[in-house]
Amino acid sequence: MADKRDYYEVLGVGKDASEDDIKKAYRKMARQYHPDVNKAADAEAKFKEVKEAYDVLSDSQQRSRYDQYGHIDPNQGMGGGGFSGDFGGFGDIFDMFFGGNGRRDPNAPQRGNDLQYTMTVEFKEAVFGKETDITIPRTETCDTCHGSGAKPGTQPQTCSVCNGSGQQEVVQNTPFGRMVNRRACSNCNGTGKIIKERCTTCHGNGKVKKQRKIHVRVPAGVDDGAQLRMTGEGEGGLRGGPAGDLYIVIRVKPHDFFEREGDDIYCEVPLTFAQAALGDEIEIPTLTEKVKLKIPAGTQTGTFFRLKGKGVPRLRGMGQGDQHVKVVVITPSKLSDEQKELLRQFASLDGEQTHEQEQSFFDRVKKAFRGD
């Protein structure tokens, strides 16, 4: 057939190419033109061309006939030019991409599933760390049968239908060629093994559900949303496979007084008008103790003061963050007649200075608008 490209040309290999060379070339090109990956209009046609070339050249007998007769093979009953149409499932193709021979070993070791556990801790427990025990439900390898699923003293038997492969092949002849579909063996449910006498503890599953107590160390400085990974504390593996991991998600309760941003702590403390105007020394609570803080005379509401090293221990590094104290001047809502009179006298005495300050403020605003 003159319109068919040479199979070696399709795969980009020479006629002396080895089986490994042909397989490598096919993997590369099938990955490039697979319809699930390549959305070009001609991708599917190219993928089928590559698959057809591989089907012929990867089979020693078909390759020999192709080398002798080319696309016109007198032994092909349908005159199909060597196209077998042997499409397994997409799983078989991807098995080839990632290594393997197109079949997964149902008896290979299998890693256990990962688990997730949410732990709620108090604000200061997150800051300083804690150690505690938690109880989680998880599946583990059955101690009675050691994961085989068979009654002690017996062994699982190789499935006689799939010969231990865990897969059955269904072949159909169609106008387009021979179609081969692979599916899980219905006799052994894809395990490749038949258990005649099941373990009475796990009922043939090889795994059992247990409540497991685990000791957890929450490191100092951990923040809300952090994840702690405990290797091997997830669900048990199958057939000697390793256990999965346990991921502990930390949720930190809010504090009534402190707020946290990274490794720094923030808080607000009230000041009276007199304290802000005249200055004072006040007592501030920190995460560990109470400390003295000097308030300079004339302090304005919203001013921040920093207490160095009074924050959260750094999770990955030396030292601690800082504590930032915001002062808020509280305006009294209830005044006696005497207090009101004293404030009126203060306002009268301060009137000229206040007027000058207002003029100075508005002058600065006008300059800003003029671009001075």
MIKOLMAR-274453 format. One record per residue (C-alpha): z, x, y; residue in three letters; residue number from 1. Coordinates in Angstrom, 3 decimals, m for minus. Example, Ala and Ser with C-alpha at 12.3 -4.5 7.8 and 13.67 -1.06 7.14 Angstrom:
2
+----------+----------+----------+-----+-----+
|        Z |        X |        Y |  aa |   i |
+----------+----------+----------+-----+-----+
|    7.800 |   12.300 |   m4.500 | ALA |   1 |
|    7.140 |   13.670 |   m1.060 | SER |   2 |
+----------+----------+----------+-----+-----+
This chain:
372
+----------+----------+----------+-----+-----+
|        Z |        X |        Y |  aa |   i |
+----------+----------+----------+-----+-----+
|    0.000 |    0.000 |    0.000 | MET |   1 |
|   m1.290 |    1.749 |    3.079 | ALA |   2 |
|    1.095 |    0.117 |    5.545 | ASP |   3 |
|    4.208 |    1.457 |    3.837 | LYS |   4 |
|    5.767 |    4.653 |    5.135 | ARG |   5 |
|    6.556 |    7.444 |    2.742 | ASP |   6 |
|   10.153 |    7.086 |    1.516 | TYR |   7 |
|   10.947 |   10.736 |    2.156 | TYR |   8 |
|    9.634 |   10.330 |    5.683 | GLU |   9 |
|   11.773 |    7.209 |    6.188 | VAL |  10 |
|   14.944 |    9.126 |    5.298 | LEU |  11 |
|   13.830 |   12.287 |    7.068 | GLY |  12 |
|   14.173 |   14.554 |    4.011 | VAL |  13 |
|   11.819 |   16.748 |    2.052 | GLY |  14 |
|   10.518 |   16.036 |   m1.443 | LYS |  15 |
|   12.822 |   18.726 |   m2.815 | ASP |  16 |
|   15.912 |   17.066 |   m1.317 | ALA |  17 |
|   18.978 |   16.905 |   m3.546 | SER |  18 |
|   20.886 |   13.718 |   m4.353 | GLU |  19 |
|   23.565 |   14.691 |   m1.810 | ASP |  20 |
|   20.911 |   15.285 |    0.866 | ASP |  21 |
|   19.444 |   11.840 |    0.222 | ILE |  22 |
|   22.850 |   10.174 |    0.286 | LYS |  23 |
|   23.835 |   11.897 |    3.548 | LYS |  24 |
|   20.551 |   10.923 |    5.174 | ALA |  25 |
|   20.982 |    7.321 |    4.064 | TYR |  26 |
|   24.544 |    7.089 |    5.354 | ARG |  27 |
|   23.471 |    8.371 |    8.742 | LYS |  28 |
|   20.474 |    6.074 |    9.115 | MET |  29 |
|   22.111 |    2.987 |    7.600 | ALA |  30 |
|   24.978 |    3.364 |   10.043 | ARG |  31 |
|   22.448 |    3.732 |   12.884 | GLN |  32 |
|   20.399 |    0.637 |   12.039 | TYR |  33 |
|   23.005 |   m1.666 |   10.480 | HIS |  34 |
|   22.601 |   m5.148 |   12.080 | PRO |  35 |
|   26.343 |   m5.387 |   12.722 | ASP |  36 |
|   26.154 |   m2.231 |   14.834 | VAL |  37 |
|   22.621 |   m2.097 |   16.230 | ASN |  38 |
|   21.531 |   m5.217 |   18.118 | LYS |  39 |
|   17.924 |   m4.113 |   18.671 | ALA |  40 |
|   15.229 |   m6.595 |   17.585 | ALA |  41 |
|   13.798 |   m4.259 |   14.929 | ASP |  42 |
|   17.146 |   m2.959 |   13.644 | ALA |  43 |
|   17.270 |   m5.253 |   10.613 | GLU |  44 |
|   13.729 |   m4.348 |    9.543 | ALA |  45 |
|   14.481 |   m0.638 |    9.854 | LYS |  46 |
|   17.726 |   m1.078 |    7.971 | PHE |  47 |
|   15.887 |   m2.761 |    5.087 | LYS |  48 |
|   13.267 |    0.011 |    5.098 | GLU |  49 |
|   15.968 |    2.657 |    4.887 | VAL |  50 |
|   17.761 |    0.751 |    2.129 | LYS |  51 |
|   14.530 |    0.357 |    0.162 | GLU |  52 |
|   13.795 |    4.071 |    0.409 | ALA |  53 |
|   17.321 |    4.964 |   m0.685 | TYR |  54 |
|   17.278 |    2.554 |   m3.635 | ASP |  55 |
|   14.200 |    4.281 |   m5.016 | VAL |  56 |
|   15.015 |    7.918 |   m4.250 | LEU |  57 |
|   18.658 |    7.701 |   m5.360 | SER |  58 |
|   17.628 |    6.533 |   m8.821 | ASP |  59 |
|   16.252 |    9.449 |  m10.854 | SER |  60 |
|   13.837 |    7.306 |  m12.903 | GLN |  61 |
|   12.474 |    5.370 |   m9.924 | GLN |  62 |
|   12.185 |    8.588 |   m7.917 | ARG |  63 |
|   10.207 |   10.204 |  m10.705 | SER |  64 |
|    7.788 |    7.265 |  m10.858 | ARG |  65 |
|    7.487 |    7.242 |   m7.059 | TYR |  66 |
|    6.712 |   10.981 |   m6.989 | ASP |  67 |
|    3.967 |   10.365 |   m9.568 | GLN |  68 |
|    2.438 |    7.078 |   m8.372 | TYR |  69 |
|    3.703 |    6.582 |   m4.830 | GLY |  70 |
|    4.043 |    2.968 |   m3.697 | HIS |  71 |
|    1.609 |    1.722 |   m6.378 | ILE |  72 |
|    3.731 |    1.888 |   m9.523 | ASP |  73 |
|    2.016 |    0.376 |  m12.591 | PRO |  74 |
|    5.425 |   m0.138 |  m14.182 | ASN |  75 |
|    6.596 |   m2.506 |  m11.395 | GLN |  76 |
|    5.920 |   m5.990 |  m12.701 | GLY |  77 |
|    5.978 |   m7.605 |   m9.255 | MET |  78 |
|    3.853 |   m4.946 |   m7.521 | GLY |  79 |
|    6.692 |   m4.543 |   m5.024 | GLY |  80 |
|    6.087 |   m0.855 |   m4.370 | GLY |  81 |
|    9.459 |    0.244 |   m5.705 | GLY |  82 |
|   11.613 |   m2.100 |   m3.567 | PHE |  83 |
|   14.360 |   m3.303 |   m5.879 | SER |  84 |
|   16.070 |   m5.511 |   m3.308 | GLY |  85 |
|   19.384 |   m4.405 |   m4.771 | ASP |  86 |
|   21.659 |   m5.431 |   m1.873 | PHE |  87 |
|   25.294 |   m5.406 |   m2.781 | GLY |  88 |
|   27.830 |   m6.840 |   m0.363 | GLY |  89 |
|   28.326 |   m5.200 |    3.041 | PHE |  90 |
|   31.582 |   m3.840 |    1.631 | GLY |  91 |
|   29.578 |   m1.632 |   m0.718 | ASP |  92 |
|   27.577 |   m0.238 |    2.205 | ILE |  93 |
|   30.693 |    0.514 |    4.226 | PHE |  94 |
|   32.298 |    2.124 |    1.198 | ASP |  95 |
|   29.410 |    4.567 |    1.245 | MET |  96 |
|   29.924 |    5.189 |    4.984 | PHE |  97 |
|   33.529 |    6.178 |    4.489 | PHE |  98 |
|   33.220 |    7.927 |    1.184 | GLY |  99 |
|   33.446 |    6.519 |   m2.293 | GLY | 100 |
|   30.856 |    5.289 |   m4.665 | ASN | 101 |
|   30.608 |    1.683 |   m3.546 | GLY | 102 |
|   33.577 |    0.526 |   m5.646 | ARG | 103 |
|   37.255 |    0.572 |   m4.828 | ARG | 104 |
|   39.606 |    1.636 |   m7.584 | ASP | 105 |
|   41.906 |   m1.363 |   m8.093 | PRO | 106 |
|   44.489 |    0.884 |   m9.724 | ASN | 107 |
|   44.656 |    3.469 |   m6.941 | ALA | 108 |
|   47.985 |    3.908 |   m5.105 | PRO | 109 |
|   48.341 |    1.501 |   m2.194 | GLN | 110 |
|   50.489 |    2.049 |    0.914 | ARG | 111 |
|   53.026 |   m0.640 |    1.738 | GLY | 112 |
|   52.808 |   m2.853 |    4.817 | ASN | 113 |
|   54.483 |   m1.957 |    8.110 | ASP | 114 |
|   57.274 |   m4.194 |    9.390 | LEU | 115 |
|   58.479 |   m5.064 |   12.892 | GLN | 116 |
|   62.029 |   m5.926 |   13.941 | TYR | 117 |
|   63.204 |   m6.935 |   17.430 | THR | 118 |
|   66.607 |   m5.565 |   18.447 | MET | 119 |
|   68.419 |   m6.834 |   21.546 | THR | 120 |
|   70.860 |   m4.401 |   23.176 | VAL | 121 |
|   73.157 |   m4.529 |   26.182 | GLU | 122 |
|   72.110 |   m2.801 |   29.408 | PHE | 123 |
|   74.588 |    0.070 |   29.010 | LYS | 124 |
|   73.826 |    0.439 |   25.291 | GLU | 125 |
|   70.220 |    1.203 |   26.263 | ALA | 126 |
|   71.449 |    3.701 |   28.858 | VAL | 127 |
|   73.908 |    5.581 |   26.652 | PHE | 128 |
|   72.509 |    4.829 |   23.174 | GLY | 129 |
|   74.199 |    3.312 |   20.167 | LYS | 130 |
|   74.271 |    3.412 |   16.375 | GLU | 131 |
|   74.266 |    0.248 |   14.343 | THR | 132 |
|   73.231 |   m1.281 |   11.030 | ASP | 133 |
|   70.575 |   m3.964 |   10.715 | ILE | 134 |
|   69.550 |   m6.050 |    7.724 | THR | 135 |
|   65.871 |   m6.768 |    7.144 | ILE | 136 |
|   64.017 |   m8.654 |    4.406 | PRO | 137 |
|   61.307 |   m6.581 |    2.760 | ARG | 138 |
|   59.444 |   m6.240 |   m0.519 | THR | 139 |
|   60.268 |   m3.237 |   m2.670 | GLU | 140 |
|   59.060 |   m1.806 |   m5.956 | THR | 141 |
|   60.630 |   m3.656 |   m8.860 | CYS | 142 |
|   63.358 |   m1.500 |  m10.427 | ASP | 143 |
|   62.906 |   m3.175 |  m13.814 | THR | 144 |
|   59.210 |   m2.421 |  m14.401 | CYS | 145 |
|   58.841 |    0.326 |  m11.751 | HIS | 146 |
|   55.966 |   m1.553 |  m10.178 | GLY | 147 |
|   53.782 |   m2.067 |  m13.268 | SER | 148 |
|   54.481 |   m5.802 |  m13.516 | GLY | 149 |
|   54.777 |   m5.516 |  m17.295 | ALA | 150 |
|   57.848 |   m6.173 |  m19.396 | LYS | 151 |
|   59.785 |   m2.936 |  m20.126 | PRO | 152 |
|   58.434 |   m1.349 |  m23.286 | GLY | 153 |
|   54.944 |   m2.725 |  m22.740 | THR | 154 |
|   51.987 |   m1.583 |  m20.653 | GLN | 155 |
|   49.251 |   m3.477 |  m18.773 | PRO | 156 |
|   45.957 |   m3.532 |  m20.678 | GLN | 157 |
|   42.543 |   m2.674 |  m19.253 | THR | 158 |
|   40.590 |   m5.826 |  m18.442 | CYS | 159 |
|   37.871 |   m6.337 |  m21.074 | SER | 160 |
|   35.605 |   m8.219 |  m18.670 | VAL | 161 |
|   35.306 |   m5.650 |  m15.878 | CYS | 162 |
|   36.434 |   m2.608 |  m17.936 | ASN | 163 |
|   39.111 |   m1.826 |  m15.363 | GLY | 164 |
|   36.830 |   m1.763 |  m12.320 | SER | 165 |
|   38.251 |   m4.973 |  m10.876 | GLY | 166 |
|   34.713 |   m6.160 |  m10.039 | GLN | 167 |
|   32.053 |   m8.293 |  m11.634 | GLN | 168 |
|   28.338 |   m7.986 |  m10.935 | GLU | 169 |
|   26.158 |  m11.058 |  m10.705 | VAL | 170 |
|   22.411 |  m10.268 |  m10.920 | VAL | 171 |
|   19.764 |  m12.656 |   m9.677 | GLN | 172 |
|   16.005 |  m12.218 |   m9.738 | ASN | 173 |
|   14.424 |  m13.588 |   m6.580 | THR | 174 |
|   10.912 |  m13.456 |   m5.074 | PRO | 175 |
|   12.201 |  m10.617 |   m2.916 | PHE | 176 |
|   13.528 |   m8.528 |   m5.751 | GLY | 177 |
|   16.659 |   m8.101 |   m7.784 | ARG | 178 |
|   19.826 |   m9.204 |   m5.946 | MET | 179 |
|   23.140 |   m7.768 |   m7.100 | VAL | 180 |
|   26.382 |   m9.287 |   m5.812 | ASN | 181 |
|   29.762 |   m7.801 |   m6.565 | ARG | 182 |
|   32.914 |   m9.882 |   m6.510 | ARG | 183 |
|   36.505 |   m9.635 |   m7.695 | ALA | 184 |
|   36.826 |  m10.055 |  m11.422 | CYS | 185 |
|   37.914 |  m13.611 |  m12.219 | SER | 186 |
|   39.686 |  m12.508 |  m15.385 | ASN | 187 |
|   42.080 |   m9.989 |  m13.774 | CYS | 188 |
|   41.855 |  m11.132 |  m10.126 | ASN | 189 |
|   40.465 |   m7.769 |   m9.119 | GLY | 190 |
|   43.340 |   m5.668 |  m10.497 | THR | 191 |
|   41.426 |   m4.229 |  m13.461 | GLY | 192 |
|   44.485 |   m4.857 |  m15.627 | LYS | 193 |
|   45.758 |   m7.688 |  m17.808 | ILE | 194 |
|   49.513 |   m8.123 |  m18.232 | ILE | 195 |
|   50.230 |   m9.902 |  m21.495 | LYS | 196 |
|   54.032 |   m9.755 |  m21.221 | GLU | 197 |
|   55.194 |  m10.050 |  m17.619 | ARG | 198 |
|   58.340 |   m8.493 |  m16.218 | CYS | 199 |
|   61.012 |  m11.189 |  m15.972 | THR | 200 |
|   62.411 |   m9.740 |  m12.724 | THR | 201 |
|   59.244 |   m9.667 |  m10.593 | CYS | 202 |
|   57.169 |  m12.083 |  m12.735 | HIS | 203 |
|   54.326 |   m9.576 |  m12.976 | GLY | 204 |
|   54.039 |   m8.822 |   m9.245 | ASN | 205 |
|   55.506 |   m5.330 |   m9.458 | GLY | 206 |
|   57.471 |   m6.048 |   m6.239 | LYS | 207 |
|   60.576 |   m8.019 |   m5.348 | VAL | 208 |
|   62.041 |   m9.372 |   m2.100 | LYS | 209 |
|   65.301 |   m7.786 |   m1.003 | LYS | 210 |
|   67.661 |   m7.736 |    1.961 | GLN | 211 |
|   67.990 |   m4.088 |    2.953 | ARG | 212 |
|   70.644 |   m2.661 |    5.308 | LYS | 213 |
|   69.304 |    0.143 |    7.487 | ILE | 214 |
|   71.226 |    2.440 |    9.830 | HIS | 215 |
|   69.561 |    2.677 |   13.251 | VAL | 216 |
|   70.215 |    5.207 |   16.005 | ARG | 217 |
|   69.136 |    3.936 |   19.417 | VAL | 218 |
|   68.616 |    7.023 |   21.629 | PRO | 219 |
|   70.199 |    7.235 |   25.084 | ALA | 220 |
|   67.762 |    6.280 |   27.844 | GLY | 221 |
|   65.613 |    3.869 |   25.808 | VAL | 222 |
|   63.974 |    1.183 |   27.958 | ASP | 223 |
|   62.978 |   m2.439 |   27.454 | ASP | 224 |
|   59.884 |   m2.777 |   25.264 | GLY | 225 |
|   60.246 |    0.660 |   23.644 | ALA | 226 |
|   59.437 |    1.016 |   19.925 | GLN | 227 |
|   61.424 |    3.082 |   17.455 | LEU | 228 |
|   59.509 |    4.108 |   14.338 | ARG | 229 |
|   61.413 |    4.540 |   11.074 | MET | 230 |
|   59.102 |    6.218 |    8.577 | THR | 231 |
|   59.145 |    4.806 |    5.060 | GLY | 232 |
|   61.431 |    1.866 |    5.882 | GLU | 233 |
|   58.659 |   m0.732 |    5.662 | GLY | 234 |
|   57.539 |   m2.573 |    2.543 | GLU | 235 |
|   57.180 |   m0.685 |   m0.704 | GLY | 236 |
|   53.812 |    0.609 |   m1.885 | GLY | 237 |
|   51.980 |   m0.317 |   m5.058 | LEU | 238 |
|   51.223 |    1.902 |   m8.038 | ARG | 239 |
|   53.101 |    4.857 |   m6.616 | GLY | 240 |
|   51.770 |    4.452 |   m3.068 | GLY | 241 |
|   54.033 |    5.342 |   m0.128 | PRO | 242 |
|   56.136 |    2.739 |    1.663 | ALA | 243 |
|   55.088 |    1.460 |    5.077 | GLY | 244 |
|   57.001 |    2.086 |    8.300 | ASP | 245 |
|   59.482 |   m0.036 |   10.230 | LEU | 246 |
|   58.911 |   m0.484 |   13.974 | TYR | 247 |
|   61.956 |   m1.591 |   15.968 | ILE | 248 |
|   61.112 |   m3.188 |   19.330 | VAL | 249 |
|   63.921 |   m2.832 |   21.888 | ILE | 250 |
|   64.812 |   m5.721 |   24.203 | ARG | 251 |
|   67.374 |   m4.895 |   26.920 | VAL | 252 |
|   69.588 |   m7.599 |   28.423 | LYS | 253 |
|   69.689 |   m7.706 |   32.236 | PRO | 254 |
|   72.829 |   m6.524 |   34.054 | HIS | 255 |
|   74.718 |   m8.566 |   36.634 | ASP | 256 |
|   74.908 |   m5.692 |   39.144 | PHE | 257 |
|   72.497 |   m2.928 |   38.179 | PHE | 258 |
|   68.712 |   m2.975 |   37.972 | GLU | 259 |
|   66.627 |   m0.254 |   36.360 | ARG | 260 |
|   63.303 |    1.304 |   37.306 | GLU | 261 |
|   62.400 |    4.144 |   34.985 | GLY | 262 |
|   65.327 |    6.543 |   34.945 | ASP | 263 |
|   66.718 |    5.326 |   38.282 | ASP | 264 |
|   69.343 |    2.653 |   38.884 | ILE | 265 |
|   69.361 |    0.280 |   41.873 | TYR | 266 |
|   72.148 |   m1.883 |   43.246 | CYS | 267 |
|   73.127 |   m3.762 |   46.419 | GLU | 268 |
|   76.524 |   m3.672 |   48.140 | VAL | 269 |
|   77.641 |   m5.828 |   51.070 | PRO | 270 |
|   78.891 |   m4.442 |   54.400 | LEU | 271 |
|   80.675 |   m6.253 |   57.183 | THR | 272 |
|   79.315 |   m6.015 |   60.711 | PHE | 273 |
|   82.263 |   m3.832 |   61.651 | ALA | 274 |
|   81.704 |   m1.433 |   58.739 | GLN | 275 |
|   78.023 |   m1.070 |   59.589 | ALA | 276 |
|   78.655 |   m0.616 |   63.318 | ALA | 277 |
|   81.717 |    1.656 |   63.161 | LEU | 278 |
|   81.077 |    3.409 |   59.820 | GLY | 279 |
|   83.349 |    3.433 |   56.798 | ASP | 280 |
|   83.951 |    4.934 |   53.363 | GLU | 281 |
|   83.432 |    2.449 |   50.543 | ILE | 282 |
|   83.805 |    2.513 |   46.773 | GLU | 283 |
|   80.622 |    2.172 |   44.685 | ILE | 284 |
|   80.541 |    1.406 |   40.920 | PRO | 285 |
|   78.196 |    3.605 |   38.875 | THR | 286 |
|   77.309 |    3.469 |   35.179 | LEU | 287 |
|   80.309 |    5.618 |   34.292 | THR | 288 |
|   82.842 |    5.519 |   37.148 | GLU | 289 |
|   83.553 |    4.531 |   40.744 | LYS | 290 |
|   82.606 |    6.958 |   43.526 | VAL | 291 |
|   83.167 |    7.130 |   47.283 | LYS | 292 |
|   80.202 |    6.620 |   49.634 | LEU | 293 |
|   80.346 |    7.379 |   53.369 | LYS | 294 |
|   78.646 |    4.837 |   55.597 | ILE | 295 |
|   77.620 |    6.354 |   58.953 | PRO | 296 |
|   78.258 |    4.395 |   62.152 | ALA | 297 |
|   75.274 |    2.273 |   63.174 | GLY | 298 |
|   73.943 |    1.761 |   59.654 | THR | 299 |
|   71.291 |   m0.958 |   59.500 | GLN | 300 |
|   70.988 |   m3.594 |   56.812 | THR | 301 |
|   68.554 |   m2.580 |   54.068 | GLY | 302 |
|   69.384 |    1.124 |   54.319 | THR | 303 |
|   69.296 |    3.013 |   50.986 | PHE | 304 |
|   71.709 |    5.759 |   49.956 | PHE | 305 |
|   71.091 |    8.002 |   46.933 | ARG | 306 |
|   73.714 |    9.051 |   44.431 | LEU | 307 |
|   72.096 |   12.002 |   42.706 | LYS | 308 |
|   72.387 |   12.238 |   38.920 | GLY | 309 |
|   74.062 |    8.836 |   38.552 | LYS | 310 |
|   71.078 |    7.179 |   36.870 | GLY | 311 |
|   69.822 |    6.941 |   33.279 | VAL | 312 |
|   69.684 |    9.976 |   30.937 | PRO | 313 |
|   66.054 |   11.041 |   30.565 | ARG | 314 |
|   64.766 |   10.138 |   27.121 | LEU | 315 |
|   62.457 |   13.164 |   26.874 | ARG | 316 |
|   63.966 |   15.883 |   29.019 | GLY | 317 |
|   67.070 |   17.235 |   30.662 | MET | 318 |
|   69.244 |   15.591 |   33.289 | GLY | 319 |
|   69.509 |   12.045 |   34.582 | GLN | 320 |
|   67.880 |    9.828 |   37.158 | GLY | 321 |
|   69.557 |    8.767 |   40.406 | ASP | 322 |
|   71.372 |    5.678 |   41.616 | GLN | 323 |
|   70.020 |    4.036 |   44.791 | HIS | 324 |
|   72.453 |    1.922 |   46.776 | VAL | 325 |
|   71.075 |   m0.630 |   49.241 | LYS | 326 |
|   73.538 |   m1.867 |   51.873 | VAL | 327 |
|   73.260 |   m5.422 |   53.162 | VAL | 328 |
|   75.097 |   m6.407 |   56.328 | VAL | 329 |
|   76.689 |   m9.806 |   55.841 | ILE | 330 |
|   76.805 |  m12.178 |   58.808 | THR | 331 |
|   80.027 |  m14.227 |   58.727 | PRO | 332 |
|   79.363 |  m17.953 |   58.390 | SER | 333 |
|   82.836 |  m19.158 |   59.464 | LYS | 334 |
|   84.502 |  m17.764 |   62.588 | LEU | 335 |
|   87.769 |  m18.663 |   64.255 | SER | 336 |
|   87.804 |  m19.498 |   67.978 | ASP | 337 |
|   89.343 |  m16.102 |   68.707 | GLU | 338 |
|   86.606 |  m14.267 |   66.749 | GLN | 339 |
|   83.910 |  m16.250 |   68.586 | LYS | 340 |
|   85.389 |  m15.364 |   71.948 | GLU | 341 |
|   85.580 |  m11.669 |   71.046 | LEU | 342 |
|   81.920 |  m11.707 |   69.988 | LEU | 343 |
|   80.957 |  m13.369 |   73.273 | ARG | 344 |
|   82.769 |  m10.614 |   75.139 | GLN | 345 |
|   80.991 |   m8.017 |   73.016 | PHE | 346 |
|   77.619 |   m9.605 |   73.710 | ALA | 347 |
|   78.397 |   m9.679 |   77.442 | SER | 348 |
|   79.421 |   m6.046 |   77.475 | LEU | 349 |
|   76.383 |   m5.065 |   75.387 | ASP | 350 |
|   73.891 |   m7.220 |   77.310 | GLY | 351 |
|   72.361 |   m4.483 |   79.448 | GLU | 352 |
|   71.979 |   m2.098 |   76.505 | GLN | 353 |
|   70.472 |   m4.833 |   74.359 | THR | 354 |
|   67.978 |   m5.720 |   77.094 | HIS | 355 |
|   66.940 |   m2.080 |   77.393 | GLU | 356 |
|   66.474 |   m1.814 |   73.628 | GLN | 357 |
|   64.307 |   m4.954 |   73.614 | GLU | 358 |
|   62.151 |   m3.611 |   76.478 | GLN | 359 |
|   61.762 |   m0.326 |   74.645 | SER | 360 |
|   60.702 |   m2.149 |   71.459 | PHE | 361 |
|   58.091 |   m4.301 |   73.221 | PHE | 362 |
|   56.756 |   m1.270 |   75.080 | ASP | 363 |
|   56.107 |    0.439 |   71.742 | ARG | 364 |
|   54.311 |   m2.663 |   70.425 | VAL | 365 |
|   52.072 |   m2.829 |   73.527 | LYS | 366 |
|   51.183 |    0.858 |   73.173 | LYS | 367 |
|   50.246 |    0.310 |   69.549 | ALA | 368 |
|   47.829 |   m2.482 |   70.461 | PHE | 369 |
|   46.320 |   m0.377 |   73.254 | ARG | 370 |
|   45.802 |    2.505 |   70.839 | GLY | 371 |
|   47.968 |    4.905 |   72.905 | ASP | 372 |
+----------+----------+----------+-----+-----+
